[in-house]
Amino acid sequence: MFKKLIVLSLLLMAFGCISLNAQNIAYVTNILDNTVSVIDTSTNTVTATIAVGNQPNGIVFSPDHTRAYVTNRGF
């Protein structure tokens, strides 16, 4: 149950960080397995999983949307 709450809260955070340029893509941090999931929200499918640092907890995009920066809580 706790894991589902973490995933849900991270999903909500990700939607707040994504530019809505008619794209159906969400980037969600997965703190328990040190990855970021790329989700096609029109089909609710994971299209990619990206390995990142320990305990990722936030994503922000550059103004031109060419780079994503992931913050990590772990060492």
mmCIF file of the N, C-alpha and C atoms, coordinates in Angstrom:
data_MODEL
# 
_entry.id   MODEL 
# 
loop_
_atom_site.group_PDB 
_atom_site.id 
_atom_site.type_symbol 
_atom_site.label_atom_id 
_atom_site.label_alt_id 
_atom_site.label_comp_id 
_atom_site.label_asym_id 
_atom_site.label_entity_id 
_atom_site.label_seq_id 
_atom_site.pdbx_PDB_ins_code 
_atom_site.Cartn_x 
_atom_site.Cartn_y 
_atom_site.Cartn_z 
_atom_site.occupancy 
_atom_site.B_iso_or_equiv 
_atom_site.pdbx_formal_charge 
_atom_site.auth_seq_id 
_atom_site.auth_comp_id 
_atom_site.auth_asym_id 
_atom_site.auth_atom_id 
_atom_site.pdbx_PDB_model_num 
ATOM 1   N N  . MET A 1 1  ? 0.824  -1.193 0.000   1.00 0.00 ? 1  MET A N  1 
ATOM 2   C CA . MET A 1 1  ? 0.000  0.000  0.000   1.00 0.00 ? 1  MET A CA 1 
ATOM 3   C C  . MET A 1 1  ? 0.869  1.258  0.000   1.00 0.00 ? 1  MET A C  1 
ATOM 4   N N  . PHE A 1 2  ? 1.933  1.248  0.816   1.00 0.00 ? 2  PHE A N  1 
ATOM 5   C CA . PHE A 1 2  ? 2.828  2.406  0.901   1.00 0.00 ? 2  PHE A CA 1 
ATOM 6   C C  . PHE A 1 2  ? 3.481  2.674  -0.438  1.00 0.00 ? 2  PHE A C  1 
ATOM 7   N N  . LYS A 1 3  ? 3.898  1.603  -1.125  1.00 0.00 ? 3  LYS A N  1 
ATOM 8   C CA . LYS A 1 3  ? 4.545  1.755  -2.433  1.00 0.00 ? 3  LYS A CA 1 
ATOM 9   C C  . LYS A 1 3  ? 3.573  2.388  -3.428  1.00 0.00 ? 3  LYS A C  1 
ATOM 10  N N  . LYS A 1 4  ? 2.304  2.011  -3.389  1.00 0.00 ? 4  LYS A N  1 
ATOM 11  C CA . LYS A 1 4  ? 1.307  2.585  -4.296  1.00 0.00 ? 4  LYS A CA 1 
ATOM 12  C C  . LYS A 1 4  ? 1.117  4.067  -4.014  1.00 0.00 ? 4  LYS A C  1 
ATOM 13  N N  . LEU A 1 5  ? 1.142  4.457  -2.743  1.00 0.00 ? 5  LEU A N  1 
ATOM 14  C CA . LEU A 1 5  ? 1.008  5.867  -2.400  1.00 0.00 ? 5  LEU A CA 1 
ATOM 15  C C  . LEU A 1 5  ? 2.197  6.663  -2.903  1.00 0.00 ? 5  LEU A C  1 
ATOM 16  N N  . ILE A 1 6  ? 3.393  6.097  -2.790  1.00 0.00 ? 6  ILE A N  1 
ATOM 17  C CA . ILE A 1 6  ? 4.587  6.786  -3.290  1.00 0.00 ? 6  ILE A CA 1 
ATOM 18  C C  . ILE A 1 6  ? 4.491  6.963  -4.797  1.00 0.00 ? 6  ILE A C  1 
ATOM 19  N N  . VAL A 1 7  ? 4.127  5.914  -5.503  1.00 0.00 ? 7  VAL A N  1 
ATOM 20  C CA . VAL A 1 7  ? 4.017  5.983  -6.959  1.00 0.00 ? 7  VAL A CA 1 
ATOM 21  C C  . VAL A 1 7  ? 2.967  7.011  -7.362  1.00 0.00 ? 7  VAL A C  1 
ATOM 22  N N  . LEU A 1 8  ? 1.820  7.013  -6.698  1.00 0.00 ? 8  LEU A N  1 
ATOM 23  C CA . LEU A 1 8  ? 0.766  7.962  -7.016  1.00 0.00 ? 8  LEU A CA 1 
ATOM 24  C C  . LEU A 1 8  ? 1.231  9.396  -6.775  1.00 0.00 ? 8  LEU A C  1 
ATOM 25  N N  . SER A 1 9  ? 1.872  9.651  -5.647  1.00 0.00 ? 9  SER A N  1 
ATOM 26  C CA . SER A 1 9  ? 2.322  11.012 -5.365  1.00 0.00 ? 9  SER A CA 1 
ATOM 27  C C  . SER A 1 9  ? 3.402  11.445 -6.347  1.00 0.00 ? 9  SER A C  1 
ATOM 28  N N  . LEU A 1 10 ? 4.279  10.528 -6.738  1.00 0.00 ? 10 LEU A N  1 
ATOM 29  C CA . LEU A 1 10 ? 5.312  10.873 -7.710  1.00 0.00 ? 10 LEU A CA 1 
ATOM 30  C C  . LEU A 1 10 ? 4.712  11.110 -9.088  1.00 0.00 ? 10 LEU A C  1 
ATOM 31  N N  . LEU A 1 11 ? 3.688  10.365 -9.419  1.00 0.00 ? 11 LEU A N  1 
ATOM 32  C CA . LEU A 1 11 ? 3.009  10.578 -10.692 1.00 0.00 ? 11 LEU A CA 1 
ATOM 33  C C  . LEU A 1 11 ? 2.378  11.968 -10.723 1.00 0.00 ? 11 LEU A C  1 
ATOM 34  N N  . LEU A 1 12 ? 1.748  12.360 -9.629  1.00 0.00 ? 12 LEU A N  1 
ATOM 35  C CA . LEU A 1 12 ? 1.148  13.686 -9.564  1.00 0.00 ? 12 LEU A CA 1 
ATOM 36  C C  . LEU A 1 12 ? 2.206  14.779 -9.652  1.00 0.00 ? 12 LEU A C  1 
ATOM 37  N N  . MET A 1 13 ? 3.364  14.574 -9.007  1.00 0.00 ? 13 MET A N  1 
ATOM 38  C CA . MET A 1 13 ? 4.463  15.531 -9.106  1.00 0.00 ? 13 MET A CA 1 
ATOM 39  C C  . MET A 1 13 ? 4.965  15.623 -10.536 1.00 0.00 ? 13 MET A C  1 
ATOM 40  N N  . ALA A 1 14 ? 5.069  14.492 -11.197 1.00 0.00 ? 14 ALA A N  1 
ATOM 41  C CA . ALA A 1 14 ? 5.581  14.477 -12.570 1.00 0.00 ? 14 ALA A CA 1 
ATOM 42  C C  . ALA A 1 14 ? 4.670  15.268 -13.497 1.00 0.00 ? 14 ALA A C  1 
ATOM 43  N N  . PHE A 1 15 ? 3.367  15.135 -13.330 1.00 0.00 ? 15 PHE A N  1 
ATOM 44  C CA . PHE A 1 15 ? 2.449  15.887 -14.181 1.00 0.00 ? 15 PHE A CA 1 
ATOM 45  C C  . PHE A 1 15 ? 2.618  17.380 -13.968 1.00 0.00 ? 15 PHE A C  1 
ATOM 46  N N  . GLY A 1 16 ? 2.999  17.789 -12.774 1.00 0.00 ? 16 GLY A N  1 
ATOM 47  C CA . GLY A 1 16 ? 3.215  19.203 -12.516 1.00 0.00 ? 16 GLY A CA 1 
ATOM 48  C C  . GLY A 1 16 ? 4.488  19.729 -13.142 1.00 0.00 ? 16 GLY A C  1 
ATOM 49  N N  . CYS A 1 17 ? 5.426  18.860 -13.481 1.00 0.00 ? 17 CYS A N  1 
ATOM 50  C CA . CYS A 1 17 ? 6.706  19.270 -14.045 1.00 0.00 ? 17 CYS A CA 1 
ATOM 51  C C  . CYS A 1 17 ? 6.775  19.146 -15.555 1.00 0.00 ? 17 CYS A C  1 
ATOM 52  N N  . ILE A 1 18 ? 5.779  18.596 -16.170 1.00 0.00 ? 18 ILE A N  1 
ATOM 53  C CA . ILE A 1 18 ? 5.823  18.327 -17.604 1.00 0.00 ? 18 ILE A CA 1 
ATOM 54  C C  . ILE A 1 18 ? 5.163  19.448 -18.382 1.00 0.00 ? 18 ILE A C  1 
ATOM 55  N N  . SER A 1 19 ? 5.799  19.841 -19.449 1.00 0.00 ? 19 SER A N  1 
ATOM 56  C CA . SER A 1 19 ? 5.186  20.806 -20.349 1.00 0.00 ? 19 SER A CA 1 
ATOM 57  C C  . SER A 1 19 ? 4.054  20.114 -21.105 1.00 0.00 ? 19 SER A C  1 
ATOM 58  N N  . LEU A 1 20 ? 2.947  20.788 -21.233 1.00 0.00 ? 20 LEU A N  1 
ATOM 59  C CA . LEU A 1 20 ? 1.801  20.188 -21.900 1.00 0.00 ? 20 LEU A CA 1 
ATOM 60  C C  . LEU A 1 20 ? 1.713  20.663 -23.346 1.00 0.00 ? 20 LEU A C  1 
ATOM 61  N N  . ASN A 1 21 ? 2.731  20.401 -24.117 1.00 0.00 ? 21 ASN A N  1 
ATOM 62  C CA . ASN A 1 21 ? 2.773  20.790 -25.518 1.00 0.00 ? 21 ASN A CA 1 
ATOM 63  C C  . ASN A 1 21 ? 2.102  19.729 -26.372 1.00 0.00 ? 21 ASN A C  1 
ATOM 64  N N  . ALA A 1 22 ? 0.850  19.428 -26.073 1.00 0.00 ? 22 ALA A N  1 
ATOM 65  C CA . ALA A 1 22 ? 0.086  18.425 -26.811 1.00 0.00 ? 22 ALA A CA 1 
ATOM 66  C C  . ALA A 1 22 ? 0.785  17.073 -26.807 1.00 0.00 ? 22 ALA A C  1 
ATOM 67  N N  . GLN A 1 23 ? 1.535  16.794 -25.765 1.00 0.00 ? 23 GLN A N  1 
ATOM 68  C CA . GLN A 1 23 ? 2.200  15.517 -25.629 1.00 0.00 ? 23 GLN A CA 1 
ATOM 69  C C  . GLN A 1 23 ? 1.473  14.684 -24.595 1.00 0.00 ? 23 GLN A C  1 
ATOM 70  N N  . ASN A 1 24 ? 1.503  13.402 -24.787 1.00 0.00 ? 24 ASN A N  1 
ATOM 71  C CA . ASN A 1 24 ? 0.874  12.474 -23.855 1.00 0.00 ? 24 ASN A CA 1 
ATOM 72  C C  . ASN A 1 24 ? 1.941  11.650 -23.155 1.00 0.00 ? 24 ASN A C  1 
ATOM 73  N N  . ILE A 1 25 ? 2.926  12.331 -22.591 1.00 0.00 ? 25 ILE A N  1 
ATOM 74  C CA . ILE A 1 25 ? 4.047  11.635 -21.971 1.00 0.00 ? 25 ILE A CA 1 
ATOM 75  C C  . ILE A 1 25 ? 4.209  12.130 -20.532 1.00 0.00 ? 25 ILE A C  1 
ATOM 76  N N  . ALA A 1 26 ? 4.394  11.198 -19.617 1.00 0.00 ? 26 ALA A N  1 
ATOM 77  C CA . ALA A 1 26 ? 4.687  11.519 -18.224 1.00 0.00 ? 26 ALA A CA 1 
ATOM 78  C C  . ALA A 1 26 ? 6.007  10.866 -17.848 1.00 0.00 ? 26 ALA A C  1 
ATOM 79  N N  . TYR A 1 27 ? 6.797  11.570 -17.053 1.00 0.00 ? 27 TYR A N  1 
ATOM 80  C CA . TYR A 1 27 ? 8.042  11.040 -16.525 1.00 0.00 ? 27 TYR A CA 1 
ATOM 81  C C  . TYR A 1 27 ? 7.852  10.872 -15.025 1.00 0.00 ? 27 TYR A C  1 
ATOM 82  N N  . VAL A 1 28 ? 8.024  9.648  -14.537 1.00 0.00 ? 28 VAL A N  1 
ATOM 83  C CA . VAL A 1 28 ? 7.737  9.340  -13.138 1.00 0.00 ? 28 VAL A CA 1 
ATOM 84  C C  . VAL A 1 28 ? 8.967  8.737  -12.481 1.00 0.00 ? 28 VAL A C  1 
ATOM 85  N N  . THR A 1 29 ? 9.363  9.321  -11.341 1.00 0.00 ? 29 THR A N  1 
ATOM 86  C CA . THR A 1 29 ? 10.494 8.756  -10.602 1.00 0.00 ? 29 THR A CA 1 
ATOM 87  C C  . THR A 1 29 ? 10.030 7.549  -9.805  1.00 0.00 ? 29 THR A C  1 
ATOM 88  N N  . ASN A 1 30 ? 10.880 6.535  -9.776  1.00 0.00 ? 30 ASN A N  1 
ATOM 89  C CA . ASN A 1 30 ? 10.611 5.310  -9.021  1.00 0.00 ? 30 ASN A CA 1 
ATOM 90  C C  . ASN A 1 30 ? 11.689 5.196  -7.948  1.00 0.00 ? 30 ASN A C  1 
ATOM 91  N N  . ILE A 1 31 ? 11.391 5.718  -6.783  1.00 0.00 ? 31 ILE A N  1 
ATOM 92  C CA . ILE A 1 31 ? 12.382 5.839  -5.715  1.00 0.00 ? 31 ILE A CA 1 
ATOM 93  C C  . ILE A 1 31 ? 12.895 4.483  -5.227  1.00 0.00 ? 31 ILE A C  1 
ATOM 94  N N  . LEU A 1 32 ? 12.076 3.449  -5.322  1.00 0.00 ? 32 LEU A N  1 
ATOM 95  C CA . LEU A 1 32 ? 12.481 2.146  -4.791  1.00 0.00 ? 32 LEU A CA 1 
ATOM 96  C C  . LEU A 1 32 ? 13.392 1.355  -5.718  1.00 0.00 ? 32 LEU A C  1 
ATOM 97  N N  . ASP A 1 33 ? 13.387 1.664  -7.017  1.00 0.00 ? 33 ASP A N  1 
ATOM 98  C CA . ASP A 1 33 ? 14.287 0.923  -7.907  1.00 0.00 ? 33 ASP A CA 1 
ATOM 99  C C  . ASP A 1 33 ? 15.220 1.825  -8.710  1.00 0.00 ? 33 ASP A C  1 
ATOM 100 N N  . ASN A 1 34 ? 15.322 3.107  -8.300  1.00 0.00 ? 34 ASN A N  1 
ATOM 101 C CA . ASN A 1 34 ? 16.303 4.038  -8.865  1.00 0.00 ? 34 ASN A CA 1 
ATOM 102 C C  . ASN A 1 34 ? 16.169 4.202  -10.372 1.00 0.00 ? 34 ASN A C  1 
ATOM 103 N N  . THR A 1 35 ? 14.925 4.382  -10.832 1.00 0.00 ? 35 THR A N  1 
ATOM 104 C CA . THR A 1 35 ? 14.671 4.569  -12.249 1.00 0.00 ? 35 THR A CA 1 
ATOM 105 C C  . THR A 1 35 ? 13.653 5.682  -12.462 1.00 0.00 ? 35 THR A C  1 
ATOM 106 N N  . VAL A 1 36 ? 13.524 6.092  -13.722 1.00 0.00 ? 36 VAL A N  1 
ATOM 107 C CA . VAL A 1 36 ? 12.463 6.986  -14.160 1.00 0.00 ? 36 VAL A CA 1 
ATOM 108 C C  . VAL A 1 36 ? 11.697 6.256  -15.247 1.00 0.00 ? 36 VAL A C  1 
ATOM 109 N N  . SER A 1 37 ? 10.383 6.189  -15.109 1.00 0.00 ? 37 SER A N  1 
ATOM 110 C CA . SER A 1 37 ? 9.541  5.562  -16.123 1.00 0.00 ? 37 SER A CA 1 
ATOM 111 C C  . SER A 1 37 ? 9.005  6.632  -17.060 1.00 0.00 ? 37 SER A C  1 
ATOM 112 N N  . VAL A 1 38 ? 9.031  6.338  -18.342 1.00 0.00 ? 38 VAL A N  1 
ATOM 113 C CA . VAL A 1 38 ? 8.425  7.198  -19.352 1.00 0.00 ? 38 VAL A CA 1 
ATOM 114 C C  . VAL A 1 38 ? 7.102  6.531  -19.719 1.00 0.00 ? 38 VAL A C  1 
ATOM 115 N N  . ILE A 1 39 ? 6.006  7.248  -19.498 1.00 0.00 ? 39 ILE A N  1 
ATOM 116 C CA . ILE A 1 39 ? 4.680  6.668  -19.661 1.00 0.00 ? 39 ILE A CA 1 
ATOM 117 C C  . ILE A 1 39 ? 3.916  7.407  -20.749 1.00 0.00 ? 39 ILE A C  1 
ATOM 118 N N  . ASP A 1 40 ? 3.369  6.647  -21.688 1.00 0.00 ? 40 ASP A N  1 
ATOM 119 C CA . ASP A 1 40 ? 2.461  7.188  -22.692 1.00 0.00 ? 40 ASP A CA 1 
ATOM 120 C C  . ASP A 1 40 ? 1.090  7.251  -22.035 1.00 0.00 ? 40 ASP A C  1 
ATOM 121 N N  . THR A 1 41 ? 0.643  8.448  -21.700 1.00 0.00 ? 41 THR A N  1 
ATOM 122 C CA . THR A 1 41 ? -0.603 8.589  -20.953 1.00 0.00 ? 41 THR A CA 1 
ATOM 123 C C  . THR A 1 41 ? -1.847 8.335  -21.797 1.00 0.00 ? 41 THR A C  1 
ATOM 124 N N  . SER A 1 42 ? -1.698 8.316  -23.106 1.00 0.00 ? 42 SER A N  1 
ATOM 125 C CA . SER A 1 42 ? -2.865 8.015  -23.939 1.00 0.00 ? 42 SER A CA 1 
ATOM 126 C C  . SER A 1 42 ? -3.187 6.522  -23.930 1.00 0.00 ? 42 SER A C  1 
ATOM 127 N N  . THR A 1 43 ? -2.170 5.697  -23.636 1.00 0.00 ? 43 THR A N  1 
ATOM 128 C CA . THR A 1 43 ? -2.382 4.247  -23.580 1.00 0.00 ? 43 THR A CA 1 
ATOM 129 C C  . THR A 1 43 ? -2.072 3.664  -22.208 1.00 0.00 ? 43 THR A C  1 
ATOM 130 N N  . ASN A 1 44 ? -1.560 4.504  -21.297 1.00 0.00 ? 44 ASN A N  1 
ATOM 131 C CA . ASN A 1 44 ? -1.157 4.069  -19.953 1.00 0.00 ? 44 ASN A CA 1 
ATOM 132 C C  . ASN A 1 44 ? -0.136 2.941  -19.995 1.00 0.00 ? 44 ASN A C  1 
ATOM 133 N N  . THR A 1 45 ? 0.823  3.070  -20.897 1.00 0.00 ? 45 THR A N  1 
ATOM 134 C CA . THR A 1 45 ? 1.887  2.067  -20.988 1.00 0.00 ? 45 THR A CA 1 
ATOM 135 C C  . THR A 1 45 ? 3.237  2.713  -20.747 1.00 0.00 ? 45 THR A C  1 
ATOM 136 N N  . VAL A 1 46 ? 4.118  1.947  -20.129 1.00 0.00 ? 46 VAL A N  1 
ATOM 137 C CA . VAL A 1 46 ? 5.492  2.391  -19.923 1.00 0.00 ? 46 VAL A CA 1 
ATOM 138 C C  . VAL A 1 46 ? 6.245  2.142  -21.224 1.00 0.00 ? 46 VAL A C  1 
ATOM 139 N N  . THR A 1 47 ? 6.797  3.211  -21.794 1.00 0.00 ? 47 THR A N  1 
ATOM 140 C CA . THR A 1 47 ? 7.508  3.087  -23.065 1.00 0.00 ? 47 THR A CA 1 
ATOM 141 C C  . THR A 1 47 ? 9.016  2.992  -22.885 1.00 0.00 ? 47 THR A C  1 
ATOM 142 N N  . ALA A 1 48 ? 9.508  3.393  -21.707 1.00 0.00 ? 48 ALA A N  1 
ATOM 143 C CA . ALA A 1 48 ? 10.942 3.301  -21.420 1.00 0.00 ? 48 ALA A CA 1 
ATOM 144 C C  . ALA A 1 48 ? 11.150 3.373  -19.920 1.00 0.00 ? 48 ALA A C  1 
ATOM 145 N N  . THR A 1 49 ? 12.243 2.787  -19.472 1.00 0.00 ? 49 THR A N  1 
ATOM 146 C CA . THR A 1 49 ? 12.664 2.881  -18.079 1.00 0.00 ? 49 THR A CA 1 
ATOM 147 C C  . THR A 1 49 ? 14.128 3.290  -18.086 1.00 0.00 ? 49 THR A C  1 
ATOM 148 N N  . ILE A 1 50 ? 14.446 4.384  -17.405 1.00 0.00 ? 50 ILE A N  1 
ATOM 149 C CA . ILE A 1 50 ? 15.783 4.956  -17.427 1.00 0.00 ? 50 ILE A CA 1 
ATOM 150 C C  . ILE A 1 50 ? 16.414 4.818  -16.050 1.00 0.00 ? 50 ILE A C  1 
ATOM 151 N N  . ALA A 1 51 ? 17.594 4.205  -15.989 1.00 0.00 ? 51 ALA A N  1 
ATOM 152 C CA . ALA A 1 51 ? 18.325 4.085  -14.723 1.00 0.00 ? 51 ALA A CA 1 
ATOM 153 C C  . ALA A 1 51 ? 18.885 5.456  -14.346 1.00 0.00 ? 51 ALA A C  1 
ATOM 154 N N  . VAL A 1 52 ? 18.696 5.839  -13.084 1.00 0.00 ? 52 VAL A N  1 
ATOM 155 C CA . VAL A 1 52 ? 19.205 7.120  -12.582 1.00 0.00 ? 52 VAL A CA 1 
ATOM 156 C C  . VAL A 1 52 ? 19.906 6.871  -11.250 1.00 0.00 ? 52 VAL A C  1 
ATOM 157 N N  . GLY A 1 53 ? 20.235 7.929  -10.521 1.00 0.00 ? 53 GLY A N  1 
ATOM 158 C CA . GLY A 1 53 ? 20.913 7.797  -9.238  1.00 0.00 ? 53 GLY A CA 1 
ATOM 159 C C  . GLY A 1 53 ? 20.021 7.230  -8.149  1.00 0.00 ? 53 GLY A C  1 
ATOM 160 N N  . ASN A 1 54 ? 20.581 7.170  -6.944  1.00 0.00 ? 54 ASN A N  1 
ATOM 161 C CA . ASN A 1 54 ? 19.885 6.581  -5.800  1.00 0.00 ? 54 ASN A CA 1 
ATOM 162 C C  . ASN A 1 54 ? 18.717 7.438  -5.326  1.00 0.00 ? 54 ASN A C  1 
ATOM 163 N N  . GLN A 1 55 ? 17.586 6.812  -5.163  1.00 0.00 ? 55 GLN A N  1 
ATOM 164 C CA . GLN A 1 55 ? 16.365 7.413  -4.626  1.00 0.00 ? 55 GLN A CA 1 
ATOM 165 C C  . GLN A 1 55 ? 15.952 8.689  -5.367  1.00 0.00 ? 55 GLN A C  1 
ATOM 166 N N  . PRO A 1 56 ? 15.653 8.588  -6.665  1.00 0.00 ? 56 PRO A N  1 
ATOM 167 C CA . PRO A 1 56 ? 15.218 9.782  -7.395  1.00 0.00 ? 56 PRO A CA 1 
ATOM 168 C C  . PRO A 1 56 ? 13.892 10.285 -6.837  1.00 0.00 ? 56 PRO A C  1 
ATOM 169 N N  . ASN A 1 57 ? 13.770 11.615 -6.725  1.00 0.00 ? 57 ASN A N  1 
ATOM 170 C CA . ASN A 1 57 ? 12.525 12.128 -6.155  1.00 0.00 ? 57 ASN A CA 1 
ATOM 171 C C  . ASN A 1 57 ? 11.979 13.360 -6.861  1.00 0.00 ? 57 ASN A C  1 
ATOM 172 N N  . GLY A 1 58 ? 12.588 13.781 -7.943  1.00 0.00 ? 58 GLY A N  1 
ATOM 173 C CA . GLY A 1 58 ? 12.058 14.936 -8.661  1.00 0.00 ? 58 GLY A CA 1 
ATOM 174 C C  . GLY A 1 58 ? 12.661 15.044 -10.051 1.00 0.00 ? 58 GLY A C  1 
ATOM 175 N N  . ILE A 1 59 ? 11.891 15.645 -10.954 1.00 0.00 ? 59 ILE A N  1 
ATOM 176 C CA . ILE A 1 59 ? 12.340 15.857 -12.325 1.00 0.00 ? 59 ILE A CA 1 
ATOM 177 C C  . ILE A 1 59 ? 11.987 17.283 -12.714 1.00 0.00 ? 59 ILE A C  1 
ATOM 178 N N  . VAL A 1 60 ? 12.913 17.943 -13.378 1.00 0.00 ? 60 VAL A N  1 
ATOM 179 C CA . VAL A 1 60 ? 12.638 19.254 -13.946 1.00 0.00 ? 60 VAL A CA 1 
ATOM 180 C C  . VAL A 1 60 ? 13.242 19.274 -15.344 1.00 0.00 ? 60 VAL A C  1 
ATOM 181 N N  . PHE A 1 61 ? 12.610 20.021 -16.248 1.00 0.00 ? 61 PHE A N  1 
ATOM 182 C CA . PHE A 1 61 ? 13.051 20.068 -17.637 1.00 0.00 ? 61 PHE A CA 1 
ATOM 183 C C  . PHE A 1 61 ? 13.646 21.425 -17.960 1.00 0.00 ? 61 PHE A C  1 
ATOM 184 N N  . SER A 1 62 ? 14.626 21.435 -18.876 1.00 0.00 ? 62 SER A N  1 
ATOM 185 C CA . SER A 1 62 ? 15.202 22.692 -19.338 1.00 0.00 ? 62 SER A CA 1 
ATOM 186 C C  . SER A 1 62 ? 14.122 23.476 -20.084 1.00 0.00 ? 62 SER A C  1 
ATOM 187 N N  . PRO A 1 63 ? 14.278 24.796 -20.170 1.00 0.00 ? 63 PRO A N  1 
ATOM 188 C CA . PRO A 1 63 ? 13.250 25.608 -20.848 1.00 0.00 ? 63 PRO A CA 1 
ATOM 189 C C  . PRO A 1 63 ? 12.961 25.176 -22.286 1.00 0.00 ? 63 PRO A C  1 
ATOM 190 N N  . ASP A 1 64 ? 13.963 24.657 -22.975 1.00 0.00 ? 64 ASP A N  1 
ATOM 191 C CA . ASP A 1 64 ? 13.735 24.224 -24.357 1.00 0.00 ? 64 ASP A CA 1 
ATOM 192 C C  . ASP A 1 64 ? 13.317 22.754 -24.452 1.00 0.00 ? 64 ASP A C  1 
ATOM 193 N N  . HIS A 1 65 ? 13.142 22.102 -23.317 1.00 0.00 ? 65 HIS A N  1 
ATOM 194 C CA . HIS A 1 65 ? 12.681 20.709 -23.217 1.00 0.00 ? 65 HIS A CA 1 
ATOM 195 C C  . HIS A 1 65 ? 13.609 19.702 -23.882 1.00 0.00 ? 65 HIS A C  1 
ATOM 196 N N  . THR A 1 66 ? 14.894 20.031 -23.962 1.00 0.00 ? 66 THR A N  1 
ATOM 197 C CA . THR A 1 66 ? 15.841 19.086 -24.549 1.00 0.00 ? 66 THR A CA 1 
ATOM 198 C C  . THR A 1 66 ? 16.566 18.265 -23.491 1.00 0.00 ? 66 THR A C  1 
ATOM 199 N N  . ARG A 1 67 ? 16.455 18.658 -22.225 1.00 0.00 ? 67 ARG A N  1 
ATOM 200 C CA . ARG A 1 67 ? 17.118 17.940 -21.135 1.00 0.00 ? 67 ARG A CA 1 
ATOM 201 C C  . ARG A 1 67 ? 16.185 17.813 -19.946 1.00 0.00 ? 67 ARG A C  1 
ATOM 202 N N  . ALA A 1 68 ? 16.345 16.686 -19.252 1.00 0.00 ? 68 ALA A N  1 
ATOM 203 C CA . ALA A 1 68 ? 15.622 16.477 -17.999 1.00 0.00 ? 68 ALA A CA 1 
ATOM 204 C C  . ALA A 1 68 ? 16.665 16.298 -16.898 1.00 0.00 ? 68 ALA A C  1 
ATOM 205 N N  . TYR A 1 69 ? 16.423 16.904 -15.762 1.00 0.00 ? 69 TYR A N  1 
ATOM 206 C CA . TYR A 1 69 ? 17.314 16.791 -14.614 1.00 0.00 ? 69 TYR A CA 1 
ATOM 207 C C  . TYR A 1 69 ? 16.569 16.092 -13.489 1.00 0.00 ? 69 TYR A C  1 
ATOM 208 N N  . VAL A 1 70 ? 17.200 15.060 -12.934 1.00 0.00 ? 70 VAL A N  1 
ATOM 209 C CA . VAL A 1 70 ? 16.582 14.259 -11.879 1.00 0.00 ? 70 VAL A CA 1 
ATOM 210 C C  . VAL A 1 70 ? 17.342 14.508 -10.582 1.00 0.00 ? 70 VAL A C  1 
ATOM 211 N N  . THR A 1 71 ? 16.610 14.858 -9.517  1.00 0.00 ? 71 THR A N  1 
ATOM 212 C CA . THR A 1 71 ? 17.231 14.997 -8.201  1.00 0.00 ? 71 THR A CA 1 
ATOM 213 C C  . THR A 1 71 ? 17.161 13.664 -7.475  1.00 0.00 ? 71 THR A C  1 
ATOM 214 N N  . ASN A 1 72 ? 18.174 13.412 -6.658  1.00 0.00 ? 72 ASN A N  1 
ATOM 215 C CA . ASN A 1 72 ? 18.275 12.154 -5.924  1.00 0.00 ? 72 ASN A CA 1 
ATOM 216 C C  . ASN A 1 72 ? 18.398 12.441 -4.436  1.00 0.00 ? 72 ASN A C  1 
ATOM 217 N N  . ARG A 1 73 ? 17.754 11.600 -3.631  1.00 0.00 ? 73 ARG A N  1 
ATOM 218 C CA . ARG A 1 73 ? 17.837 11.739 -2.178  1.00 0.00 ? 73 ARG A CA 1 
ATOM 219 C C  . ARG A 1 73 ? 18.956 10.905 -1.594  1.00 0.00 ? 73 ARG A C  1 
ATOM 220 N N  . GLY A 1 74 ? 19.320 9.816  -2.263  1.00 0.00 ? 74 GLY A N  1 
ATOM 221 C CA . GLY A 1 74 ? 20.339 8.908  -1.741  1.00 0.00 ? 74 GLY A CA 1 
ATOM 222 C C  . GLY A 1 74 ? 21.734 9.294  -2.173  1.00 0.00 ? 74 GLY A C  1 
ATOM 223 N N  . PHE A 1 75 ? 22.692 8.579  -1.620  1.00 0.00 ? 75 PHE A N  1 
ATOM 224 C CA . PHE A 1 75 ? 24.109 8.845  -1.951  1.00 0.00 ? 75 PHE A CA 1 
ATOM 225 C C  . PHE A 1 75 ? 24.652 7.797  -2.869  1.00 0.00 ? 75 PHE A C  1 
# 
